[in-house]
Amino acid sequence: MDSAPNFILLPLLLLSLLLTLIPLTASQSAADTNSSSPSDSDLCNGVFVSYTHTKGSKIPPNDSADQPYRFESVVTVLNNARDELKSWRVFVKFAHREILVSASNAVLSDGSSLPLSVENGTVFAGYPSSDLKSAIQTAGDVTQMQASVELVGTQFGVAPPNVPLPKNISLVTDGWKCPKATQKGKNVLQVCCMPDPDFNNTEIIDNEFLPRQNGDLTIMYDVIRSYSSNYMAQVTMENHNPLGRLDNWKLSFDWMRDEFIDTMTGAYPSLVDSSDCIEGPQAKYYQALDFSNVLSCARRPTIIDLPLTKYNDSAFGFKPYCCRNGTILPKSMDPSKSISAFQMQVYKMPPDLNISALSPPQNWRISGSLNPDYKCGPPVRVSPSQFVDPSGLPSNKTAFASWQVVCNITQQKNTSPRCCVSFSAYFNDSIIPCKTCACGCSSSRASRTCSTTSPALLLPQQALLVPFENRTELTLAWSYLKHRPVPNPMPCGDNCGVSINWHLATDYRGGWTARVTVFNWGETNFPDWFTAIQMKKAAPGFEKAYSFNATALDINGENNTIFMEGLPGLNYLVAERDGDNPLKNPRVPGKQQSVISFTKKLTPGINVPGGDGFPSKVFFNGEECSLPSILPTSNSNKRRHISAILLALPVLALLILRV
């Protein structure tokens, strides 16, 4: 009888136990779901970029008005896209006058070396690994999909516990679009970037190497022979800008893995020094190597071209495109002189002692004298270059590995031009000179006896041939004659090594003419010089130059540029020299001059004296020159042609002042 109630109670007890377990199991499942919720990076199906501030501290000096602080942060780039991300680049828009001191696993894409002020932002490029694999390629191996860049630097004004986050971060690799970054918590800025649907990246995805890019100047770094401990590299610089040029070029870069240059042909280090190797790990490893013959052990060597006399030298020259005193011309002048090349033997250090361990130098810079400024990007691996087989067989030989560096002309902030322009016209007897301090003035007030802010004074025509320091009396006499006020102190000079005078000579029904005069006030001769004139409306009417070799150039689809160079045998602009009697006569500038003619048939409605007959931009050897801010104006009371009597008036006025 007792077994029946037990038989009934047992199922009831099991049922009640099951009911109590159900909500517990459900709550555990909910808890597990919450704990494994995906992160923001997991939800990104593109490239996830984040900036995380990790640490900050106050550093000396103590300055309540402008206190510096150390910051440490990490930039993370994670490739969650379907395809490999090649040559990644990330822009960080810093906002607190940051000075970057170090960056791991990356270099600055403009070739700058650290430490560097990055207050306006900077672009980081991956190094030594510039490509990020996808999860599909690596089965989700984050070490191959992600790059982490640890930054250390100085910022101003943001004291801990406040966090100095940048204004924005974005992926700037071609073919990607990023929304504005969002802040996560107190110390993280992040963004998910997606492929640009309007960008055709088929060539990038389908090929092993990135396509070669266009630029004002390209540098190829080709490894043409490779051994376990060293390799032979050929460096080729090629000018692609129709107005770009380099004179006495200087090329510099950073070795990142303790490499050093043993031998060179076609160029030479500006400083031959092996002391860094002797005092460093190189001499300890290469004990049998004679370091007295090593050319350069500098971490950042500067390379210069050889003179023409070394071209046929079997030890130093004997290479195509070498030994031109560092001159690289536009292709429009001479295609064969638009390239410069040299070779160097580079020794490597452990752990890179195998034939395939090849790493190009970083942070490339190239510059010249009186030439435009260039900004160079990081080396990008491209398909191996091909060269003519040295054996003479009708075949090509490929390099072991090739990298391309793209450099573009840029105008650096707070830099002055190195040439200037003056204007004059047949209808005005005054010259509008180059601007005051057109090419810069001393920043020290104590060393100045002139005004850097007063506009330049108008000049008589004969003053163009006189150095600025000898123009004072002529300028004062002309101002007295024209009843123009003279500031005290007088304006400073233009301080330019080269000046160009554009004189509007005639204007008639069917056409007009101008006279161009190039003056060299410096101590450097300019072989193979050129000048380029850009005009907004008048260039299509260009006919010819009488004493220059001149052609019209179509640049970026616009026919607005006139390119001028010296005639064969007359393309040498000499430096300033002493006068016939140095004790009495002022120095004489080097000078080249030509009249150029225009027709009005192709430019109907052109207003030559009203401004269309004056250039909007002027270049000398690729450098853009400073232009006057005003144009000559006509005066109906003045005669159209200056008489000999009028030219003598400044001298008469000068005599009156001396009485």
C-alpha positions in Angstrom: 0.0 0.0 0.0 2.9 2.4 0.8 4.5 1.9 -2.6 1.7 3.5 -4.5 2.0 7.0 -2.9 5.8 6.9 -3.4 5.2 5.9 -7.0 3.0 9.0 -7.5 5.3 11.4 -5.5 8.4 10.5 -7.4 7.3 11.9 -10.8 5.9 15.0 -9.1 9.3 15.7 -7.5 11.1 15.2 -10.8 8.7 17.5 -12.6 9.1 20.3 -10.0 12.9 19.9 -10.2 12.8 20.3 -14.0 10.7 23.4 -13.8 13.1 25.0 -11.4 16.0 24.3 -13.7 14.5 25.8 -16.8 14.8 29.5 -15.9 18.3 28.9 -14.6 19.4 27.4 -17.9 17.7 30.3 -19.8 19.5 32.9 -17.6 22.8 31.2 -18.2 22.3 31.2 -21.9 21.5 34.9 -21.8 24.6 35.6 -19.7 26.7 33.6 -22.2 25.3 35.6 -25.1 26.0 38.9 -23.3 29.6 38.0 -22.5 30.3 37.0 -26.1 28.8 40.0 -27.9 30.9 41.0 -30.9 33.3 43.9 -30.6 33.3 47.0 -32.9 36.2 45.5 -34.9 34.4 42.2 -35.4 31.4 44.1 -36.8 33.6 45.8 -39.4 33.8 44.0 -42.8 36.4 46.4 -44.1 39.6 47.8 -42.5 39.2 48.8 -38.8 41.5 51.6 -37.7 41.8 52.7 -34.1 43.8 55.1 -32.0 44.2 54.3 -28.4 45.8 56.7 -25.9 47.6 54.5 -23.3 49.6 56.8 -21.1 50.5 60.5 -20.5 52.7 62.3 -18.0 54.0 65.8 -17.3 57.6 66.5 -18.5 60.0 69.5 -17.9 60.1 72.4 -18.1 57.4 73.7 -15.8 55.4 76.2 -17.8 51.8 77.0 -16.7 51.2 78.8 -20.0 52.5 76.1 -22.4 53.1 72.9 -20.4 54.5 69.9 -22.4 53.4 66.4 -21.7 54.6 63.0 -22.8 52.0 60.8 -24.6 52.0 57.2 -25.6 49.4 55.7 -27.9 48.8 52.8 -30.3 47.5 53.0 -33.8 45.9 49.6 -34.9 45.1 48.6 -38.4 43.0 45.4 -38.8 42.1 44.0 -42.2 38.7 42.3 -42.0 38.1 42.7 -45.7 38.0 39.8 -48.3 41.2 40.7 -50.0 44.8 41.6 -49.0 45.4 45.2 -48.0 48.5 46.3 -49.9 50.7 49.2 -48.8 48.5 50.4 -46.0 48.7 54.1 -45.1 46.8 55.8 -42.2 46.3 59.5 -41.6 46.2 60.8 -38.0 45.0 64.4 -37.6 46.8 65.4 -34.5 45.3 68.4 -32.7 47.6 69.4 -29.8 50.9 70.6 -31.4 52.3 67.1 -31.1 56.0 66.3 -31.7 56.4 62.7 -32.7 59.5 61.1 -31.2 59.2 57.5 -32.2 56.9 55.1 -34.1 57.2 51.4 -34.3 56.3 49.2 -37.3 55.8 52.3 -39.5 57.5 55.2 -41.2 56.2 58.7 -42.2 55.0 58.5 -45.7 56.4 61.9 -46.7 60.0 60.7 -46.0 60.5 62.8 -42.9 62.7 61.6 -40.1 61.9 61.7 -36.4 61.6 63.6 -34.2 59.2 65.8 -36.2 56.4 68.3 -35.5 53.1 66.7 -36.7 50.7 69.3 -35.4 48.9 69.4 -38.8 48.6 65.6 -39.0 50.8 63.0 -40.7 50.4 59.8 -42.7 52.0 56.6 -41.4 53.0 53.8 -43.8 53.7 50.2 -42.8 57.3 49.2 -42.3 58.8 46.6 -42.4 55.5 44.9 -43.4 53.4 47.2 -45.6 50.7 44.6 -46.5 48.1 43.0 -44.4 46.6 39.6 -45.3 42.9 38.9 -45.0 41.3 36.4 -42.6 40.4 34.2 -45.7 44.0 34.0 -46.7 45.3 33.2 -43.2 42.4 31.3 -41.5 41.9 34.2 -39.2 45.5 34.7 -38.1 45.4 38.1 -36.6 49.2 38.4 -36.5 49.1 38.6 -40.3 45.9 40.6 -40.5 46.9 43.4 -38.1 49.5 46.1 -37.6 50.1 47.9 -34.4 52.1 51.2 -34.4 53.3 52.3 -31.0 53.7 56.1 -30.8 55.7 58.2 -28.3 55.8 61.9 -28.4 55.2 65.3 -26.8 51.9 67.3 -26.8 51.1 70.6 -25.3 48.2 71.7 -23.0 46.3 68.5 -22.2 47.1 67.5 -18.7 46.2 64.0 -17.3 43.7 62.6 -16.6 42.4 64.4 -19.8 43.2 62.6 -23.0 44.8 64.3 -26.0 42.9 62.4 -28.8 43.5 63.4 -32.4 40.6 65.1 -34.4 40.3 62.2 -36.8 41.9 59.1 -38.2 41.4 57.5 -41.6 42.8 54.9 -44.0 44.2 56.8 -47.0 45.3 53.8 -49.1 43.9 54.2 -52.7 40.5 52.6 -53.1 39.1 53.0 -49.6 36.6 55.4 -48.0 36.3 56.2 -44.4 33.5 58.1 -42.4 34.5 60.4 -39.7 36.0 58.5 -36.7 34.0 58.1 -33.6 35.2 58.2 -30.0 34.8 55.1 -27.9 35.0 55.7 -24.2 37.6 58.3 -23.0 40.8 57.2 -24.8 39.8 55.5 -28.1 39.1 56.9 -31.5 38.0 54.4 -34.2 36.6 54.0 -37.7 35.6 51.3 -40.1 36.7 51.9 -43.6 35.1 50.2 -46.6 36.1 49.7 -50.3 35.3 52.6 -52.5 32.7 51.3 -55.0 33.9 53.9 -57.6 37.5 52.7 -57.5 38.7 50.0 -59.9 41.0 47.9 -57.8 41.0 44.9 -60.0 44.7 45.5 -61.0 45.7 45.7 -57.4 43.8 42.5 -56.3 44.8 40.3 -59.3 48.5 41.1 -59.3 51.2 40.2 -56.8 52.7 43.7 -56.9 51.1 47.2 -56.8 51.0 49.1 -60.1 53.7 51.7 -60.7 52.5 55.2 -59.9 52.9 58.5 -61.6 54.7 61.5 -60.0 56.8 64.6 -60.7 59.9 62.5 -60.1 60.2 58.8 -59.5 63.0 56.8 -57.9 63.5 53.1 -58.7 65.5 51.0 -56.2 66.4 47.8 -58.1 68.4 45.0 -56.6 70.3 43.7 -59.6 72.5 41.2 -57.8 72.0 39.5 -54.5 74.2 37.4 -52.2 73.7 36.2 -48.6 75.6 39.0 -47.0 75.3 41.9 -49.5 73.6 43.0 -52.7 74.1 45.4 -55.6 71.4 48.1 -56.0 70.8 50.4 -58.9 69.1 53.7 -58.1 67.4 55.5 -61.0 65.8 59.0 -60.7 63.6 60.1 -63.6 61.9 63.5 -64.1 58.3 63.4 -65.4 57.3 67.0 -64.7 57.6 69.3 -67.8 58.7 72.2 -65.6 60.6 70.2 -63.0 64.3 70.1 -62.8 67.2 69.4 -60.4 70.7 71.0 -60.3 73.4 69.6 -58.1 71.0 67.0 -56.7 71.4 65.6 -53.3 69.8 62.3 -52.4 69.4 61.0 -48.8 67.7 58.1 -47.1 67.7 56.1 -43.9 69.1 52.6 -43.5 66.8 50.8 -41.1 68.7 47.5 -40.4 72.3 48.6 -39.9 73.3 48.4 -43.6 76.3 50.2 -45.0 77.7 51.2 -48.4 80.9 49.5 -49.5 81.4 50.7 -53.0 79.6 52.9 -55.6 79.8 53.8 -59.2 78.0 56.7 -60.9 77.7 58.8 -57.7 79.5 59.3 -54.3 78.7 60.0 -50.7 79.1 63.7 -49.8 81.0 62.5 -46.7 83.2 59.3 -46.9 83.3 58.0 -43.4 83.4 54.4 -41.9 83.7 55.4 -38.3 80.1 54.4 -37.4 80.9 50.9 -38.6 84.1 50.6 -36.6 82.4 51.7 -33.5 79.2 49.7 -34.2 78.2 46.1 -34.7 79.3 46.0 -38.4 83.0 45.8 -37.6 82.4 43.0 -35.0 80.6 40.9 -37.5 82.7 41.6 -40.7 86.1 41.2 -39.0 87.9 40.3 -42.3 86.5 43.4 -44.2 88.9 46.3 -44.7 86.7 49.2 -43.4 89.2 51.8 -44.6 87.8 51.3 -48.1 84.1 51.4 -47.0 82.5 54.5 -48.4 79.7 55.2 -45.9 78.5 53.8 -42.6 76.1 56.7 -41.9 72.6 55.7 -41.0 71.4 58.6 -43.2 74.0 59.1 -46.0 73.8 61.9 -48.6 74.6 60.9 -52.1 75.8 63.4 -54.8 76.4 63.1 -58.5 79.9 63.0 -60.1 81.3 65.6 -62.4 81.4 65.2 -66.1 85.1 64.4 -66.0 84.3 61.0 -64.3 82.0 59.7 -66.9 84.7 57.5 -68.6 86.4 56.7 -65.3 86.2 52.9 -65.0 86.5 53.1 -61.2 83.9 55.7 -60.5 81.8 56.3 -63.6 81.3 54.4 -66.8 77.6 54.0 -66.2 74.7 55.3 -68.3 72.9 58.4 -67.0 75.7 59.3 -64.5 78.2 62.0 -64.0 76.3 65.2 -64.9 77.1 67.4 -61.9 73.7 66.5 -60.5 71.6 67.9 -63.3 68.2 66.3 -64.2 66.4 68.2 -67.0 62.8 68.1 -68.2 62.1 65.6 -71.0 61.0 68.5 -73.2 64.6 69.9 -73.1 66.5 66.6 -73.5 65.0 63.1 -72.7 68.4 61.6 -72.3 69.2 64.1 -69.5 65.9 63.6 -67.6 67.4 60.5 -65.9 70.2 60.0 -63.4 71.4 56.7 -62.1 74.1 55.1 -59.9 74.9 51.7 -58.4 76.0 50.8 -54.9 77.1 47.6 -53.1 75.2 47.3 -49.8 76.2 45.0 -46.9 73.6 43.6 -44.6 73.6 42.6 -41.0 72.1 39.6 -39.1 69.4 38.3 -39.1 69.1 39.3 -42.8 71.9 37.1 -44.0 70.2 35.2 -46.8 69.8 36.0 -50.5 66.1 36.9 -50.3 66.3 39.1 -47.2 66.1 42.5 -49.0 64.9 45.7 -47.4 65.1 49.1 -49.1 66.1 52.2 -47.2 63.3 54.5 -46.0 62.6 58.3 -45.7 63.9 59.4 -49.1 64.7 63.0 -49.7 65.9 64.7 -52.9 66.8 68.4 -53.3 68.7 70.7 -55.6 70.0 74.3 -55.8 67.4 76.9 -56.9 64.9 74.0 -57.6 61.5 73.1 -56.4 61.0 71.2 -53.2 60.0 67.5 -53.4 58.2 65.3 -51.0 58.8 61.6 -51.4 56.6 58.7 -50.4 57.7 55.4 -48.9 59.2 52.7 -51.2 56.5 50.5 -52.6 57.2 47.0 -53.9 56.5 46.8 -57.6 57.1 44.2 -60.4 60.8 43.7 -61.1 62.4 46.2 -63.5 63.7 44.9 -66.8 67.1 45.9 -68.2 68.8 45.2 -71.5 70.9 42.1 -71.2 74.6 43.2 -70.7 75.8 40.3 -72.8 74.3 42.0 -75.9 71.8 39.2 -76.6 68.4 40.4 -77.8 66.7 39.8 -74.4 65.9 41.6 -71.2 67.1 40.8 -67.7 64.9 41.4 -64.7 66.0 42.7 -61.3 65.8 40.4 -58.2 63.4 42.9 -56.6 62.2 46.5 -57.3 60.7 49.3 -55.2 59.4 52.6 -56.5 59.6 55.9 -54.6 57.2 58.6 -55.9 58.2 62.3 -55.3 56.0 65.3 -56.0 56.8 69.0 -56.1 55.4 70.8 -53.0 55.5 74.2 -51.6 56.7 74.0 -48.0 55.1 76.1 -45.4 56.9 79.3 -44.5 59.4 79.0 -47.3 60.3 81.8 -49.7 60.8 81.6 -53.4 64.3 81.8 -54.8 63.5 84.0 -57.9 61.4 87.0 -58.6 59.8 89.0 -61.4 59.6 92.7 -62.2 57.1 94.3 -64.6 57.4 97.2 -67.0 55.5 98.5 -70.1 55.9 100.9 -73.0 53.1 103.1 -71.6 54.8 103.7 -68.2 58.3 104.9 -67.6 58.6 103.3 -64.1 59.6 99.7 -63.4 57.5 97.8 -60.9 60.3 95.9 -59.1 60.4 92.6 -57.3 58.5 92.6 -54.0 60.3 93.6 -50.8 61.9 90.4 -49.3 60.5 88.4 -52.2 63.1 85.7 -51.4 63.2 86.3 -47.7 64.8 88.7 -45.2 66.7 88.3 -42.1 64.5 87.6 -39.1 66.9 89.5 -36.8 65.7 93.1 -36.4 69.1 94.1 -35.0 70.8 93.2 -38.2 68.4 95.1 -40.4 68.5 98.7 -41.4 65.6 98.5 -43.8 61.8 97.9 -43.7 60.5 94.4 -44.5 56.9 95.6 -44.7 57.2 98.7 -46.9 56.4 98.1 -50.6 59.2 98.3 -53.0 59.8 101.7 -54.6 59.3 102.2 -58.3 62.5 102.3 -60.4 63.8 104.0 -63.5 64.6 101.5 -66.3 68.4 101.8 -66.0 68.2 100.6 -62.4 67.4 97.1 -63.6 71.1 96.5 -64.4 72.3 97.8 -61.0 72.6 95.6 -57.9 70.1 96.5 -55.1 72.8 97.8 -52.8 73.8 100.3 -55.5 70.3 101.5 -56.4 69.6 103.8 -53.5 70.6 107.1 -55.1 68.8 106.2 -58.4 65.7 105.2 -56.5 65.6 108.3 -54.3 66.1 110.5 -57.4 63.3 108.8 -59.2 61.0 109.1 -56.3 61.9 112.8 -56.0 61.2 113.3 -59.7 57.8 111.5 -59.5 56.8 113.2 -56.2 56.4 109.9 -54.4 56.9 109.5 -50.7 60.0 107.6 -49.4 59.5 105.6 -46.2 62.1 105.7 -43.5 63.7 103.2 -43.3 63.6 102.4 -46.9 62.3 99.0 -48.1 64.6 96.0 -48.0 65.7 94.3 -51.2 64.2 91.2 -52.8 67.3 89.1 -51.9 66.8 86.9 -54.9 69.6 85.2 -56.8 67.7 85.3 -60.1 65.2 88.0 -61.3 63.2 88.2 -64.5 61.9 91.3 -66.1 58.8 91.1 -68.2 58.5 94.2 -70.4 55.4 94.8 -72.5 57.1 96.3 -75.6 54.3 96.9 -78.2 50.6 96.5 -78.7 49.1 96.9 -82.2 46.0 95.8 -84.1 47.1 92.3 -85.2 49.5 91.4 -82.3 51.9 92.5 -79.6 55.4 91.8 -78.3 57.1 91.5 -75.0 60.8 91.4 -73.9 62.0 88.9 -71.4 65.3 89.5 -69.5 66.8 87.0 -67.1 69.3 88.3 -64.6 71.6 86.2 -62.5 72.7 88.0 -59.3 74.2 85.0 -57.6 77.6 83.4 -57.7 76.4 80.2 -59.5 76.4 79.7 -63.2 73.3 78.1 -64.7 74.1 75.8 -67.7 71.0 74.5 -69.6 68.8 77.1 -67.9 65.1 77.5 -68.7 62.2 79.7 -67.8 58.5 79.1 -68.3 55.8 81.7 -68.5 52.1 80.9 -67.8 49.5 83.2 -69.1 45.7 82.9 -68.5 44.6 84.1 -72.0 47.5 85.1 -74.2 49.5 81.9 -74.5 47.5 80.4 -77.5 48.7 83.5 -79.5 52.4 82.8 -79.0 54.3 83.0 -82.3 58.1 82.9 -81.6 61.0 84.1 -79.5 63.8 85.8 -81.4 66.8 85.0 -79.2 65.5 82.0 -77.2 64.4 78.6 -78.1 60.7 78.7 -77.2 57.8 76.4 -77.5 54.2 76.3 -76.3 53.5 73.5 -73.8 50.2 71.8 -73.1 50.2 71.0 -69.4 47.3 69.1 -67.8 45.2 69.8 -70.9 45.7 73.6 -70.8 47.6 75.5 -73.5 48.8 78.3 -71.2 52.6 77.8 -70.9 55.5 79.1 -72.9 58.7 77.2 -72.3 62.0 79.1 -73.1 65.6 78.1 -73.0 68.9 79.4 -74.5 69.8 78.7 -78.1 72.4 76.0 -78.7 75.7 77.5 -77.5 73.9 80.3 -75.6 72.3 78.3 -72.9 74.7 79.3 -70.2 73.6 82.0 -67.7 76.8 83.3 -66.1 77.0 84.4 -62.5 77.4 88.0 -61.4 80.9 89.4 -62.0 82.9 92.5 -61.1 82.5 95.7 -63.2 85.2 97.0 -65.6 86.5 99.1 -62.7 85.6 97.3 -59.4 86.6 100.4 -57.4 84.1 102.6 -59.3 81.6 100.4 -61.2 79.0 98.1 -59.5 79.0 94.4 -60.2 77.3 93.2 -63.4 74.7 90.4 -63.4 74.7 87.6 -65.9 72.0 88.4 -68.5 70.0 86.7 -71.3 67.3 88.5 -73.2 64.8 87.9 -76.0 61.8 89.5 -77.6 58.8 87.3 -78.1 55.9 88.0 -80.4 52.1 87.1 -80.2 49.2 87.3 -82.6 45.7 88.3 -81.7 44.0 86.0 -84.2 43.7 83.1 -81.8 42.9 85.3 -78.8 40.0 87.7 -79.8 39.1 90.2 -77.2 42.4 90.1 -75.4 43.2 93.2 -73.3 47.0 93.3 -73.5 47.7 96.5 -71.5 44.9 95.7 -69.1 46.6 92.7 -67.7 46.3 89.9 -70.3 49.7 90.7 -71.6 51.4 89.9 -68.2 52.1 86.4 -66.9 50.2 84.8 -64.1 53.1 82.5 -63.1 56.8 82.5 -63.9 59.2 79.6 -63.3 63.0 79.5 -63.4 64.6 76.1 -63.5 61.4 74.6 -62.1 61.2 77.1 -59.2 58.1 79.3 -59.1 59.1 82.9 -58.8 57.5 85.7 -56.8 55.3 88.1 -58.9 54.5 91.8 -58.2 51.1 92.4 -56.7 50.4 95.3 -59.1 50.7 95.9 -62.8 51.9 98.9 -64.8 49.2 101.5 -65.5 48.9 103.8 -68.5 48.8 107.5 -68.2 47.2 109.5 -71.0 49.3 112.5 -70.3 52.5 110.4 -71.0 53.9 109.7 -74.3 53.8 106.0 -75.4 57.6 105.8 -76.0 60.2 107.0 -73.6 62.6 109.5 -75.0 66.3 109.8 -74.4 65.6 113.0 -72.4 63.2 111.2 -70.1 65.8 108.5 -69.5 68.2 111.2 -68.4 65.9 112.8 -65.9 66.9 110.6 -63.0 70.5 111.6 -63.5 69.5 115.3 -63.6 67.4 114.8 -60.4 70.4 113.1 -58.8 72.6 116.0 -59.6 70.0 118.4 -58.1 69.9 116.4 -54.9 73.7 116.5 -54.5 73.9 120.3 -54.9 
